Amino acid sequence: MCRNLKSLLTKDLSRTSFLRLAAGIGAALISPTFALAQTRNERETMLKRPIPSSGEPLPVIGCGTYVGFDVDADSPKVKSLADVIRTLRDFGGKLFDSSPMYGRAEAVLGALLAEAPDPERSFIATKVWTRGRQAGITQMERSFALLNVKRIDLMQVHNLVDWQTHLATLRRWKQDGRIRYFPHTRIVVIGVSAQGLPG
């Protein structure tokens, strides 16, 4: 189990770092505040992989929003979702993946990230999931509004629905700086590895 934890969180966990982390975990049983202080030095050590087209490092652990973030804005679950976002970001994570087909997830994620410290530090991925050029543009514009952002880091084509049509829009929007990455004809797996990210 320790080996799996090591491989997920760091490339090179020294004996000293391991002892410090173990002490922080032990302290968490007594005092969450103390544990926060003890583990702060380990927080930015999450394993990253470079995006091939840019070399930009991306943490290998991300947060999907399917089902879990499809809640009412006034639901008591929203507080626990805010805790999930805070915890991931505290440990160096930043990738959040959503889709219009996830119900209220884009709106909930957008509201929570807007309230989080330094929201620009997030890497936002969502999808277009419809047929037709104008329908795709309308749906993607709605995603921008719900996510409360002016730029989306990764726009994907969900289930490759009408991907040939959407590709022209995605290329233009990337040139305009509205999106940073989009898959060409390959399927991208988010939250596992950045190695599948094309241009």
N, CA and C atoms as an extended XYZ file, in Angstrom:
597
Properties=species:S:1:pos:R:3:atomname:S:1:resname:S:1:resid:I:1 pbc="F F F"
N         0.827       -1.202        0.000 N   MET     1
C         0.000        0.000        0.000 CA  MET     1
C         0.868        1.261        0.000 C   MET     1
N         1.977        1.245        0.813 N   CYS     2
C         2.869        2.409        0.848 CA  CYS     2
C         3.503        2.647       -0.518 C   CYS     2
N         3.825        1.562       -1.229 N   ARG     3
C         4.416        1.715       -2.554 CA  ARG     3
C         3.439        2.363       -3.517 C   ARG     3
N         2.154        1.964       -3.442 N   ASN     4
C         1.141        2.574       -4.315 CA  ASN     4
C         0.981        4.048       -3.999 C   ASN     4
N         0.957        4.391       -2.702 N   LEU     5
C         0.833        5.792       -2.297 CA  LEU     5
C         2.020        6.586       -2.818 C   LEU     5
N         3.225        5.992       -2.694 N   LYS     6
C         4.424        6.667       -3.180 CA  LYS     6
C         4.350        6.934       -4.673 C   LYS     6
N         3.919        5.945       -5.440 N   SER     7
C         3.885        6.106       -6.891 CA  SER     7
C         2.844        7.109       -7.327 C   SER     7
N         1.784        7.281       -6.553 N   LEU     8
C         0.746        8.241       -6.910 CA  LEU     8
C         1.135        9.669       -6.566 C   LEU     8
N         1.830        9.855       -5.448 N   LEU     9
C         2.053       11.203       -4.954 CA  LEU     9
C         3.398       11.809       -5.324 C   LEU     9
N         4.405       10.994       -5.590 N   THR    10
C         5.718       11.578       -5.787 CA  THR    10
C         6.597       10.717       -6.667 C   THR    10
N         7.566       11.329       -7.275 N   LYS    11
C         8.535       10.583       -8.049 CA  LYS    11
C         9.621       10.027       -7.131 C   LYS    11
N         9.978       10.785       -6.104 N   ASP    12
C        11.084       10.391       -5.251 CA  ASP    12
C        10.767       10.799       -3.819 C   ASP    12
N        10.191        9.906       -3.050 N   LEU    13
C         9.822       10.187       -1.672 CA  LEU    13
C        10.975        9.740       -0.783 C   LEU    13
N        11.710       10.700       -0.231 N   SER    14
C        12.858       10.368        0.611 CA  SER    14
C        12.382        9.827        1.948 C   SER    14
N        13.333        9.212        2.685 N   ARG    15
C        13.001        8.669        4.008 CA  ARG    15
C        12.489        9.784        4.925 C   ARG    15
N        13.156       10.940        4.876 N   THR    16
C        12.748       12.075        5.699 CA  THR    16
C        11.346       12.542        5.331 C   THR    16
N        11.078       12.636        4.027 N   SER    17
C         9.752       13.073        3.576 CA  SER    17
C         8.683       12.077        3.988 C   SER    17
N         9.031       10.774        3.879 N   PHE    18
C         8.069        9.750        4.275 CA  PHE    18
C         7.741        9.855        5.756 C   PHE    18
N         8.766       10.035        6.594 N   LEU    19
C         8.538       10.155        8.042 CA  LEU    19
C         7.710       11.388        8.368 C   LEU    19
N         7.999       12.486        7.654 N   ARG    20
C         7.230       13.710        7.877 CA  ARG    20
C         5.762       13.498        7.497 C   ARG    20
N         5.540       12.819        6.350 N   LEU    21
C         4.175       12.536        5.913 CA  LEU    21
C         3.469       11.605        6.885 C   LEU    21
N         4.179       10.568        7.351 N   ALA    22
C         3.592        9.630        8.314 CA  ALA    22
C         3.229       10.342        9.610 C   ALA    22
N         4.089       11.254       10.046 N   ALA    23
C         3.789       12.018       11.255 CA  ALA    23
C         2.559       12.894       11.059 C   ALA    23
N         2.455       13.472        9.878 N   GLY    24
C         1.285       14.303        9.589 CA  GLY    24
C         0.002       13.507        9.586 C   GLY    24
N         0.051       12.290        9.015 N   ILE    25
C        -1.142       11.439        8.994 CA  ILE    25
C        -1.521       11.040       10.417 C   ILE    25
N        -0.506       10.691       11.220 N   GLY    26
C        -0.781       10.340       12.618 CA  GLY    26
C        -1.378       11.509       13.382 C   GLY    26
N        -0.850       12.698       13.123 N   ALA    27
C        -1.368       13.884       13.799 CA  ALA    27
C        -2.798       14.192       13.389 C   ALA    27
N        -3.167       13.761       12.171 N   ALA    28
C        -4.533       14.013       11.696 CA  ALA    28
C        -5.565       13.339       12.581 C   ALA    28
N        -5.165       12.250       13.207 N   LEU    29
C        -6.083       11.556       14.115 CA  LEU    29
C        -6.328       12.372       15.372 C   LEU    29
N        -5.381       13.274       15.672 N   ILE    30
C        -5.495       14.093       16.880 CA  ILE    30
C        -5.977       15.499       16.550 C   ILE    30
N        -5.362       16.102       15.540 N   SER    31
C        -5.675       17.497       15.225 CA  SER    31
C        -5.522       17.763       13.735 C   SER    31
N        -6.645       18.010       13.018 N   PRO    32
C        -6.556       18.321       11.582 CA  PRO    32
C        -5.703       19.542       11.287 C   PRO    32
N        -5.712       20.534       12.178 N   THR    33
C        -4.929       21.749       11.951 CA  THR    33
C        -3.440       21.450       11.994 C   THR    33
N        -3.022       20.640       12.981 N   PHE    34
C        -1.618       20.264       13.090 CA  PHE    34
C        -1.188       19.442       11.876 C   PHE    34
N        -2.060       18.547       11.456 N   ALA    35
C        -1.752       17.709       10.302 CA  ALA    35
C        -1.543       18.549        9.050 C   ALA    35
N        -2.345       19.603        8.926 N   LEU    36
C        -2.214       20.490        7.773 CA  LEU    36
C        -0.817       21.099        7.724 C   LEU    36
N        -0.324       21.540        8.883 N   ALA    37
C         0.996       22.152        8.939 CA  ALA    37
C         2.089       21.139        8.627 C   ALA    37
N         1.960       19.912        9.137 N   GLN    38
C         2.985       18.898        8.945 CA  GLN    38
C         3.084       18.423        7.506 C   GLN    38
N         1.980       18.400        6.791 N   THR    39
C         2.005       17.847        5.432 CA  THR    39
C         2.139       18.921        4.354 C   THR    39
N         2.233       20.166        4.745 N   ARG    40
C         2.268       21.245        3.754 CA  ARG    40
C         3.432       21.091        2.771 C   ARG    40
N         4.596       20.666        3.278 N   ASN    41
C         5.760       20.522        2.403 CA  ASN    41
C         5.594       19.405        1.386 C   ASN    41
N         4.693       18.457        1.638 N   GLU    42
C         4.499       17.337        0.723 CA  GLU    42
C         3.425       17.617       -0.322 C   GLU    42
N         2.718       18.725       -0.179 N   ARG    43
C         1.507       18.924       -0.944 CA  ARG    43
C         1.722       19.146       -2.427 C   ARG    43
N         2.825       19.725       -2.802 N   GLU    44
C         3.047       20.001       -4.217 CA  GLU    44
C         3.853       18.898       -4.909 C   GLU    44
N         3.859       17.693       -4.329 N   THR    45
C         4.687       16.626       -4.883 CA  THR    45
C         3.887       15.625       -5.711 C   THR    45
N         2.629       15.922       -6.039 N   MET    46
C         1.846       14.985       -6.835 CA  MET    46
C         2.521       14.734       -8.178 C   MET    46
N         2.559       13.489       -8.584 N   LEU    47
C         3.174       13.096       -9.841 CA  LEU    47
C         2.505       13.812      -11.013 C   LEU    47
N         3.321       14.310      -11.927 N   LYS    48
C         2.809       15.017      -13.103 CA  LYS    48
C         3.352       14.354      -14.367 C   LYS    48
N         2.636       14.549      -15.450 N   ARG    49
C         3.071       14.100      -16.765 CA  ARG    49
C         2.949       15.283      -17.722 C   ARG    49
N         3.893       15.428      -18.661 N   PRO    50
C         3.815       16.555      -19.592 CA  PRO    50
C         2.792       16.304      -20.699 C   PRO    50
N         2.087       17.344      -21.079 N   ILE    51
C         1.229       17.290      -22.252 CA  ILE    51
C         2.163       17.301      -23.462 C   ILE    51
N         2.118       16.283      -24.308 N   PRO    52
C         3.110       16.156      -25.392 CA  PRO    52
C         3.237       17.374      -26.293 C   PRO    52
N         2.138       18.009      -26.643 N   SER    53
C         2.210       19.109      -27.610 CA  SER    53
C         2.811       20.383      -27.036 C   SER    53
N         2.790       20.521      -25.691 N   SER    54
C         3.263       21.768      -25.092 CA  SER    54
C         4.332       21.572      -24.029 C   SER    54
N         4.410       20.367      -23.455 N   GLY    55
C         5.335       20.143      -22.344 CA  GLY    55
C         4.779       20.602      -21.014 C   GLY    55
N         3.577       21.186      -21.011 N   GLU    56
C         2.971       21.650      -19.763 CA  GLU    56
C         2.738       20.464      -18.824 C   GLU    56
N         3.238       20.544      -17.574 N   PRO    57
C         3.026       19.431      -16.639 CA  PRO    57
C         1.597       19.429      -16.107 C   PRO    57
N         1.010       18.238      -16.054 N   LEU    58
C        -0.358       18.093      -15.568 CA  LEU    58
C        -0.401       16.975      -14.539 C   LEU    58
N        -0.952       17.223      -13.345 N   PRO    59
C        -1.042       16.160      -12.338 CA  PRO    59
C        -1.811       14.959      -12.873 C   PRO    59
N        -1.362       13.753      -12.502 N   VAL    60
C        -1.984       12.544      -13.033 CA  VAL    60
C        -3.309       12.217      -12.348 C   VAL    60
N        -3.615       12.876      -11.253 N   ILE    61
C        -4.892       12.652      -10.561 CA  ILE    61
C        -5.778       13.869      -10.757 C   ILE    61
N        -6.987       13.634      -11.247 N   GLY    62
C        -7.943       14.710      -11.456 CA  GLY    62
C        -9.266       14.373      -10.799 C   GLY    62
N       -10.244       15.244      -10.981 N   CYS    63
C       -11.560       15.059      -10.381 CA  CYS    63
C       -12.631       15.079      -11.460 C   CYS    63
N       -13.308       13.947      -11.646 N   GLY    64
C       -14.451       13.893      -12.541 CA  GLY    64
C       -15.698       14.366      -11.815 C   GLY    64
N       -16.680       14.825      -12.571 N   THR    65
C       -17.877       15.394      -11.937 CA  THR    65
C       -19.148       14.610      -12.253 C   THR    65
N       -19.016       13.483      -12.937 N   TYR    66
C       -20.186       12.682      -13.304 CA  TYR    66
C       -20.887       12.177      -12.047 C   TYR    66
N       -22.195       12.348      -11.968 N   VAL    67
C       -23.077       11.939      -10.867 CA  VAL    67
C       -22.813       12.747       -9.592 C   VAL    67
N       -21.587       12.709       -9.086 N   GLY    68
C       -21.288       13.341       -7.803 CA  GLY    68
C       -21.578       14.832       -7.741 C   GLY    68
N       -21.340       15.555       -8.845 N   PHE    69
C       -21.556       17.005       -8.851 CA  PHE    69
C       -22.928       17.385       -9.413 C   PHE    69
N       -23.733       16.407       -9.760 N   ASP    70
C       -25.077       16.678      -10.292 CA  ASP    70
C       -26.053       16.814       -9.125 C   ASP    70
N       -25.940       17.941       -8.408 N   VAL    71
C       -26.755       18.192       -7.218 CA  VAL    71
C       -27.354       19.596       -7.296 C   VAL    71
N       -28.392       19.836       -6.502 N   ASP    72
C       -28.967       21.172       -6.408 CA  ASP    72
C       -27.966       22.121       -5.772 C   ASP    72
N       -28.002       23.370       -6.181 N   ALA    73
C       -27.072       24.372       -5.651 CA  ALA    73
C       -27.212       24.551       -4.146 C   ALA    73
N       -28.411       24.319       -3.597 N   ASP    74
C       -28.617       24.484       -2.154 CA  ASP    74
C       -28.547       23.161       -1.395 C   ASP    74
N       -28.090       22.119       -2.042 N   SER    75
C       -27.966       20.804       -1.396 CA  SER    75
C       -26.856       20.829       -0.351 C   SER    75
N       -27.040       20.120        0.781 N   PRO    76
C       -25.956       20.029        1.768 CA  PRO    76
C       -24.710       19.337        1.210 C   PRO    76
N       -24.858       18.606        0.113 N   LYS    77
C       -23.711       17.933       -0.505 CA  LYS    77
C       -22.708       18.924       -1.096 C   LYS    77
N       -23.166       20.135       -1.379 N   VAL    78
C       -22.273       21.122       -1.996 CA  VAL    78
C       -21.078       21.415       -1.098 C   VAL    78
N       -21.297       21.453        0.208 N   LYS    79
C       -20.190       21.708        1.140 CA  LYS    79
C       -19.141       20.607        1.050 C   LYS    79
N       -19.577       19.357        0.965 N   SER    80
C       -18.605       18.269        0.871 CA  SER    80
C       -17.881       18.307       -0.478 C   SER    80
N       -18.565       18.762       -1.534 N   LEU    81
C       -17.906       18.903       -2.837 CA  LEU    81
C       -16.853       20.008       -2.793 C   LEU    81
N       -17.135       21.069       -2.055 N   ALA    82
C       -16.140       22.137       -1.876 CA  ALA    82
C       -14.908       21.582       -1.159 C   ALA    82
N       -15.130       20.684       -0.191 N   ASP    83
C       -14.018       20.051        0.520 CA  ASP    83
C       -13.193       19.168       -0.416 C   ASP    83
N       -13.873       18.466       -1.339 N   VAL    84
C       -13.170       17.625       -2.317 CA  VAL    84
C       -12.254       18.496       -3.184 C   VAL    84
N       -12.792       19.600       -3.677 N   ILE    85
C       -12.013       20.504       -4.522 CA  ILE    85
C       -10.825       21.067       -3.746 C   ILE    85
N       -11.080       21.509       -2.523 N   ARG    86
C       -10.000       22.085       -1.710 CA  ARG    86
C        -8.901       21.062       -1.452 C   ARG    86
N        -9.290       19.834       -1.097 N   THR    87
C        -8.302       18.798       -0.791 CA  THR    87
C        -7.453       18.456       -2.010 C   THR    87
N        -8.098       18.286       -3.164 N   LEU    88
C        -7.342       17.975       -4.378 CA  LEU    88
C        -6.346       19.084       -4.684 C   LEU    88
N        -6.797       20.320       -4.612 N   ARG    89
C        -5.928       21.442       -4.939 CA  ARG    89
C        -4.820       21.615       -3.903 C   ARG    89
N        -5.128       21.335       -2.621 N   ASP    90
C        -4.115       21.434       -1.575 CA  ASP    90
C        -2.953       20.481       -1.819 C   ASP    90
N        -3.251       19.340       -2.426 N   PHE    91
C        -2.203       18.353       -2.671 CA  PHE    91
C        -1.632       18.434       -4.084 C   PHE    91
N        -1.843       19.556       -4.749 N   GLY    92
C        -1.211       19.783       -6.042 CA  GLY    92
C        -2.062       19.427       -7.242 C   GLY    92
N        -3.269       18.914       -7.038 N   GLY    93
C        -4.156       18.601       -8.151 CA  GLY    93
C        -4.824       19.847       -8.695 C   GLY    93
N        -5.238       19.785       -9.941 N   LYS    94
C        -5.906       20.956      -10.505 CA  LYS    94
C        -6.863       20.626      -11.640 C   LYS    94
N        -6.905       19.356      -12.080 N   LEU    95
C        -7.706       19.003      -13.242 CA  LEU    95
C        -9.128       18.622      -12.841 C   LEU    95
N       -10.113       19.282      -13.446 N   PHE    96
C       -11.528       18.990      -13.199 CA  PHE    96
C       -12.209       18.743      -14.544 C   PHE    96
N       -12.887       17.615      -14.656 N   ASP    97
C       -13.488       17.194      -15.920 CA  ASP    97
C       -15.009       17.143      -15.796 C   ASP    97
N       -15.710       17.751      -16.748 N   SER    98
C       -17.170       17.765      -16.703 CA  SER    98
C       -17.741       17.571      -18.107 C   SER    98
N       -19.060       17.736      -18.225 N   SER    99
C       -19.736       17.583      -19.518 CA  SER    99
C       -21.168       18.087      -19.393 C   SER    99
N       -21.745       18.577      -20.491 N   PRO   100
C       -23.166       18.949      -20.466 CA  PRO   100
C       -24.072       17.763      -20.127 C   PRO   100
N       -23.630       16.547      -20.420 N   MET   101
C       -24.468       15.383      -20.140 CA  MET   101
C       -24.458       14.997      -18.663 C   MET   101
N       -23.687       15.721      -17.834 N   TYR   102
C       -23.614       15.426      -16.406 CA  TYR   102
C       -24.621       16.240      -15.593 C   TYR   102
N       -25.693       16.660      -16.222 N   GLY   103
C       -26.740       17.393      -15.500 CA  GLY   103
C       -26.268       18.751      -15.020 C   GLY   103
N       -26.332       18.969      -13.703 N   ARG   104
C       -25.977       20.269      -13.105 CA  ARG   104
C       -24.495       20.391      -12.768 C   ARG   104
N       -23.690       19.413      -13.158 N   ALA   105
C       -22.294       19.357      -12.730 CA  ALA   105
C       -21.486       20.583      -13.147 C   ALA   105
N       -21.638       21.040      -14.397 N   GLU   106
C       -20.854       22.197      -14.841 CA  GLU   106
C       -21.175       23.431      -13.995 C   GLU   106
N       -22.448       23.646      -13.705 N   ALA   107
C       -22.845       24.814      -12.916 CA  ALA   107
C       -22.310       24.722      -11.491 C   ALA   107
N       -22.416       23.552      -10.885 N   VAL   108
C       -21.934       23.367       -9.508 CA  VAL   108
C       -20.422       23.536       -9.459 C   VAL   108
N       -19.710       22.908      -10.402 N   LEU   109
C       -18.259       23.043      -10.448 CA  LEU   109
C       -17.850       24.494      -10.651 C   LEU   109
N       -18.510       25.170      -11.582 N   GLY   110
C       -18.182       26.570      -11.847 CA  GLY   110
C       -18.358       27.449      -10.619 C   GLY   110
N       -19.450       27.249       -9.891 N   ALA   111
C       -19.705       28.049       -8.685 CA  ALA   111
C       -18.663       27.766       -7.610 C   ALA   111
N       -18.317       26.495       -7.419 N   LEU   112
C       -17.351       26.132       -6.373 CA  LEU   112
C       -15.951       26.625       -6.711 C   LEU   112
N       -15.546       26.513       -7.975 N   LEU   113
C       -14.211       26.985       -8.344 CA  LEU   113
C       -14.117       28.506       -8.267 C   LEU   113
N       -15.216       29.190       -8.553 N   ALA   114
C       -15.219       30.657       -8.458 CA  ALA   114
C       -14.995       31.111       -7.023 C   ALA   114
N       -15.436       30.303       -6.062 N   GLU   115
C       -15.268       30.640       -4.642 CA  GLU   115
C       -13.942       30.154       -4.085 C   GLU   115
N       -13.250       29.267       -4.807 N   ALA   116
C       -11.985       28.718       -4.321 CA  ALA   116
C       -10.869       29.743       -4.488 C   ALA   116
N        -9.853       29.677       -3.622 N   PRO   117
C        -8.715       30.586       -3.790 CA  PRO   117
C        -8.013       30.325       -5.124 C   PRO   117
N        -7.610       31.393       -5.764 N   ASP   118
C        -6.840       31.292       -7.008 CA  ASP   118
C        -7.501       30.355       -8.021 C   ASP   118
N        -8.742       30.653       -8.463 N   PRO   119
C        -9.450       29.755       -9.381 CA  PRO   119
C        -8.740       29.554      -10.708 C   PRO   119
N        -7.861       30.491      -11.092 N   GLU   120
C        -7.146       30.368      -12.358 CA  GLU   120
C        -6.152       29.209      -12.350 C   GLU   120
N        -5.848       28.693      -11.166 N   ARG   121
C        -4.889       27.591      -11.056 CA  ARG   121
C        -5.498       26.261      -11.508 C   ARG   121
N        -6.794       26.216      -11.746 N   SER   122
C        -7.460       24.979      -12.157 CA  SER   122
C        -7.260       24.713      -13.650 C   SER   122
N        -7.307       23.437      -14.023 N   PHE   123
C        -7.282       23.012      -15.415 CA  PHE   123
C        -8.675       22.445      -15.693 C   PHE   123
N        -9.476       23.174      -16.480 N   ILE   124
C       -10.876       22.823      -16.712 CA  ILE   124
C       -11.034       22.077      -18.027 C   ILE   124
N       -11.641       20.897      -17.940 N   ALA   125
C       -11.950       20.106      -19.129 CA  ALA   125
C       -13.455       19.860      -19.175 C   ALA   125
N       -14.039       20.060      -20.343 N   THR   126
C       -15.448       19.709      -20.516 CA  THR   126
C       -15.623       19.209      -21.948 C   THR   126
N       -16.863       19.076      -22.389 N   LYS   127
C       -17.112       18.415      -23.662 CA  LYS   127
C       -18.266       19.073      -24.422 C   LYS   127
N       -18.298       18.796      -25.715 N   VAL   128
C       -19.467       19.129      -26.522 CA  VAL   128
C       -20.143       17.799      -26.844 C   VAL   128
N       -21.457       17.794      -26.746 N   TRP   129
C       -22.202       16.535      -26.855 CA  TRP   129
C       -23.532       16.778      -27.575 C   TRP   129
N       -23.425       17.087      -28.871 N   THR   130
C       -24.619       17.352      -29.662 CA  THR   130
C       -24.245       17.264      -31.136 C   THR   130
N       -25.234       17.355      -31.995 N   ARG   131
C       -24.988       17.306      -33.438 CA  ARG   131
C       -25.253       18.670      -34.068 C   ARG   131
N       -24.451       19.006      -35.072 N   GLY   132
C       -24.648       20.255      -35.794 CA  GLY   132
C       -23.728       21.355      -35.307 C   GLY   132
N       -23.253       22.158      -36.261 N   ARG   133
C       -22.302       23.223      -35.938 CA  ARG   133
C       -22.864       24.236      -34.946 C   ARG   133
N       -24.048       24.808      -35.244 N   GLN   134
C       -24.599       25.832      -34.375 CA  GLN   134
C       -25.011       25.273      -33.022 C   GLN   134
N       -25.550       24.064      -33.013 N   ALA   135
C       -25.929       23.432      -31.738 CA  ALA   135
C       -24.686       23.226      -30.879 C   ALA   135
N       -23.573       22.840      -31.529 N   GLY   136
C       -22.332       22.660      -30.785 CA  GLY   136
C       -21.822       23.964      -30.213 C   GLY   136
N       -21.848       25.019      -31.017 N   ILE   137
C       -21.407       26.338      -30.542 CA  ILE   137
C       -22.267       26.792      -29.374 C   ILE   137
N       -23.583       26.659      -29.508 N   THR   138
C       -24.497       27.068      -28.431 CA  THR   138
C       -24.210       26.296      -27.150 C   THR   138
N       -24.010       24.984      -27.275 N   GLN   139
C       -23.756       24.172      -26.086 CA  GLN   139
C       -22.422       24.540      -25.429 C   GLN   139
N       -21.393       24.771      -26.244 N   MET   140
C       -20.097       25.132      -25.674 CA  MET   140
C       -20.122       26.521      -25.028 C   MET   140
N       -20.847       27.452      -25.639 N   GLU   141
C       -20.985       28.783      -25.030 CA  GLU   141
C       -21.675       28.678      -23.667 C   GLU   141
N       -22.658       27.780      -23.587 N   ARG   142
C       -23.348       27.563      -22.304 CA  ARG   142
C       -22.384       26.988      -21.265 C   ARG   142
N       -21.486       26.104      -21.697 N   SER   143
C       -20.487       25.558      -20.778 CA  SER   143
C       -19.587       26.665      -20.231 C   SER   143
N       -19.172       27.592      -21.094 N   PHE   144
C       -18.370       28.724      -20.631 CA  PHE   144
C       -19.111       29.480      -19.534 C   PHE   144
N       -20.402       29.734      -19.764 N   ALA   145
C       -21.197       30.498      -18.802 CA  ALA   145
C       -21.368       29.728      -17.491 C   ALA   145
N       -21.700       28.441      -17.582 N   LEU   146
C       -21.915       27.635      -16.374 CA  LEU   146
C       -20.631       27.452      -15.572 C   LEU   146
N       -19.529       27.263      -16.269 N   LEU   147
C       -18.248       27.078      -15.586 CA  LEU   147
C       -17.650       28.406      -15.129 C   LEU   147
N       -18.254       29.495      -15.569 N   ASN   148
C       -17.850       30.830      -15.129 CA  ASN   148
C       -16.390       31.139      -15.520 C   ASN   148
N       -16.041       30.796      -16.769 N   VAL   149
C       -14.678       31.008      -17.252 CA  VAL   149
C       -14.702       31.671      -18.633 C   VAL   149
N       -13.607       32.326      -18.971 N   LYS   150
C       -13.463       32.912      -20.300 CA  LYS   150
C       -12.649       32.012      -21.212 C   LYS   150
N       -11.954       31.035      -20.618 N   ARG   151
C       -11.146       30.097      -21.391 CA  ARG   151
C       -11.288       28.705      -20.777 C   ARG   151
N       -11.425       27.695      -21.638 N   ILE   152
C       -11.496       26.303      -21.188 CA  ILE   152
C       -10.207       25.624      -21.624 C   ILE   152
N        -9.594       24.908      -20.706 N   ASP   153
C        -8.298       24.302      -21.002 CA  ASP   153
C        -8.400       23.172      -22.019 C   ASP   153
N        -9.379       22.294      -21.853 N   LEU   154
C        -9.535       21.163      -22.767 CA  LEU   154
C       -11.008       20.995      -23.132 C   LEU   154
N       -11.315       21.106      -24.417 N   MET   155
C       -12.672       20.850      -24.909 CA  MET   155
C       -12.635       19.553      -25.702 C   MET   155
N       -13.428       18.579      -25.269 N   GLN   156
C       -13.466       17.267      -25.903 CA  GLN   156
C       -14.800       17.076      -26.626 C   GLN   156
N       -14.863       16.085      -27.482 N   VAL   157
C       -16.117       15.728      -28.139 CA  VAL   157
C       -16.618       14.454      -27.473 C   VAL   157
N       -17.713       14.595      -26.723 N   HIS   158
C       -18.205       13.472      -25.933 CA  HIS   158
C       -18.712       12.347      -26.832 C   HIS   158
N       -18.173       11.143      -26.600 N   ASN   159
C       -18.547        9.955      -27.382 CA  ASN   159
C       -18.347       10.162      -28.888 C   ASN   159
N       -17.506       11.142      -29.229 N   LEU   160
C       -17.193       11.461      -30.633 CA  LEU   160
C       -18.427       11.801      -31.460 C   LEU   160
N       -19.469       12.329      -30.813 N   VAL   161
C       -20.705       12.693      -31.512 CA  VAL   161
C       -20.432       13.853      -32.473 C   VAL   161
N       -20.597       13.608      -33.766 N   ASP   162
C       -20.436       14.616      -34.815 CA  ASP   162
C       -19.096       15.350      -34.713 C   ASP   162
N       -18.029       14.591      -34.420 N   TRP   163
C       -16.742       15.219      -34.167 CA  TRP   163
C       -16.185       15.942      -35.379 C   TRP   163
N       -16.493       15.445      -36.595 N   GLN   164
C       -15.974       16.110      -37.785 CA  GLN   164
C       -16.501       17.538      -37.890 C   GLN   164
N       -17.771       17.720      -37.524 N   THR   165
C       -18.388       19.053      -37.570 CA  THR   165
C       -17.778       19.982      -36.526 C   THR   165
N       -17.583       19.467      -35.305 N   HIS   166
C       -17.098       20.309      -34.205 CA  HIS   166
C       -15.628       20.674      -34.347 C   HIS   166
N       -14.881       19.883      -35.098 N   LEU   167
C       -13.445       20.094      -35.213 CA  LEU   167
C       -13.103       21.488      -35.743 C   LEU   167
N       -13.865       21.967      -36.721 N   ALA   168
C       -13.598       23.294      -37.285 CA  ALA   168
C       -13.764       24.381      -36.228 C   ALA   168
N       -14.820       24.271      -35.423 N   THR   169
C       -15.041       25.250      -34.353 CA  THR   169
C       -13.915       25.181      -33.327 C   THR   169
N       -13.524       23.968      -32.951 N   LEU   170
C       -12.470       23.804      -31.946 CA  LEU   170
C       -11.146       24.382      -32.435 C   LEU   170
N       -10.831       24.157      -33.708 N   ARG   171
C        -9.590       24.728      -34.264 CA  ARG   171
C        -9.618       26.253      -34.204 C   ARG   171
N       -10.739       26.834      -34.588 N   ARG   172
C       -10.860       28.296      -34.592 CA  ARG   172
C       -10.779       28.856      -33.173 C   ARG   172
N       -11.470       28.200      -32.247 N   TRP   173
C       -11.462       28.676      -30.866 CA  TRP   173
C       -10.083       28.540      -30.227 C   TRP   173
N        -9.332       27.531      -30.625 N   LYS   174
C        -7.966       27.408      -30.101 CA  LYS   174
C        -7.112       28.552      -30.633 C   LYS   174
N        -7.236       28.866      -31.917 N   GLN   175
C        -6.490       29.990      -32.493 CA  GLN   175
C        -6.852       31.299      -31.800 C   GLN   175
N        -8.124       31.436      -31.407 N   ASP   176
C        -8.599       32.652      -30.740 CA  ASP   176
C        -8.275       32.672      -29.250 C   ASP   176
N        -7.727       31.559      -28.716 N   GLY   177
C        -7.377       31.506      -27.303 CA  GLY   177
C        -8.520       31.176      -26.370 C   GLY   177
N        -9.638       30.763      -26.913 N   ARG   178
C       -10.784       30.424      -26.053 CA  ARG   178
C       -10.629       29.048      -25.423 C   ARG   178
N        -9.977       28.127      -26.140 N   ILE   179
C        -9.640       26.834      -25.576 CA  ILE   179
C        -8.142       26.610      -25.785 C   ILE   179
N        -7.545       25.817      -24.907 N   ARG   180
C        -6.106       25.591      -25.004 CA  ARG   180
C        -5.773       24.285      -25.707 C   ARG   180
N        -6.570       23.258      -25.481 N   TYR   181
C        -6.326       21.957      -26.090 CA  TYR   181
C        -7.643       21.359      -26.566 C   TYR   181
N        -7.546       20.511      -27.603 N   PHE   182
C        -8.686       19.703      -28.006 CA  PHE   182
C        -8.157       18.433      -28.647 C   PHE   182
N        -8.873       17.323      -28.490 N   PRO   183
C        -8.421       16.076      -29.116 CA  PRO   183
C        -8.724       16.127      -30.599 C   PRO   183
N        -7.857       15.551      -31.408 N   HIS   184
C        -8.085       15.525      -32.851 CA  HIS   184
C        -9.015       14.363      -33.197 C   HIS   184
N        -8.504       13.161      -33.225 N   THR   185
C        -9.370       12.020      -33.534 CA  THR   185
C        -9.190       10.889      -32.540 C   THR   185
N        -8.444       11.167      -31.471 N   ARG   186
C        -8.214       10.130      -30.472 CA  ARG   186
C        -9.057       10.390      -29.235 C   ARG   186
N        -9.387        9.345      -28.516 N   ILE   187
C       -10.139        9.478      -27.275 CA  ILE   187
C        -9.156        9.814      -26.166 C   ILE   187
N        -9.518       10.765      -25.308 N   VAL   188
C        -8.662       11.195      -24.218 CA  VAL   188
C        -9.239       10.689      -22.912 C   VAL   188
N        -8.399       10.103      -22.079 N   VAL   189
C        -8.818        9.667      -20.754 CA  VAL   189
C        -8.314       10.709      -19.776 C   VAL   189
N        -9.247       11.321      -19.049 N   ILE   190
C        -8.900       12.394      -18.121 CA  ILE   190
C        -8.777       11.830      -16.715 C   ILE   190
N        -7.826       12.356      -15.961 N   GLY   191
C        -7.683       11.976      -14.569 CA  GLY   191
C        -6.791       10.748      -14.384 C   GLY   191
N        -6.306       10.179      -15.464 N   VAL   192
C        -5.419        9.030      -15.363 CA  VAL   192
C        -4.026        9.408      -15.849 C   VAL   192
N        -3.954       10.015      -17.000 N   SER   193
C        -2.649       10.395      -17.535 CA  SER   193
C        -2.826       11.504      -18.556 C   SER   193
N        -1.870       12.391      -18.591 N   ALA   194
C        -1.886       13.464      -19.581 CA  ALA   194
C        -1.287       13.026      -20.904 C   ALA   194
N        -0.800       11.797      -20.972 N   GLN   195
C        -0.098       11.355      -22.167 CA  GLN   195
C        -1.004       11.284      -23.392 C   GLN   195
N        -2.329       11.170      -23.183 N   GLY   196
C        -3.229       11.075      -24.326 CA  GLY   196
C        -3.646       12.413      -24.885 C   GLY   196
N        -3.175       13.497      -24.277 N   LEU   197
C        -3.591       14.812      -24.747 CA  LEU   197
C        -2.862       15.207      -26.020 C   LEU   197
N        -3.567       15.355      -27.130 N   PRO   198
C        -2.935       15.877      -28.331 CA  PRO   198
C        -2.886       17.397      -28.286 C   PRO   198
N        -2.917       18.032      -29.471 N   GLY   199
C        -2.818       19.484      -29.521 CA  GLY   199
C        -3.959       20.161      -28.883 C   GLY   199
